[in-house]
C-alpha cells in the first residue's frame, strides 16, 4: 500500500511539474531564436504569452523591439512608455536609452 501511495505521489508531482508555466528565460530564448530565424510574428506571440503570465520590464523592452520589427510603432511606443528603466539590467538599460534617444515616430506624432 505504501509503495502505491509513493508511486501515486510521484506521478502527481510529475504531472504538476509538466503543467507549470514556462520560465521567462525560456520565452526570451525562444523569442530570440524566432527573431534570428526571421519569424518576427512568432516572436511576438511568444513574448505576449510571457507577458500574459507576468509582465516584467525586460519583457516589455523585448516586446517593444519585436513591435518595431513588425512595423507596429504605436504598440512599440506604448510599451516603451511602460518600461521601468530602473528595473532593467545594464545592457537592457542601454537598449531602452537608445530607443528613448531616437523617439519612435508614429503617424500621429
Order of alpha helices (4+ residues) and beta strands (2+ residues): alpha-alpha-alpha-alpha-alpha-alpha
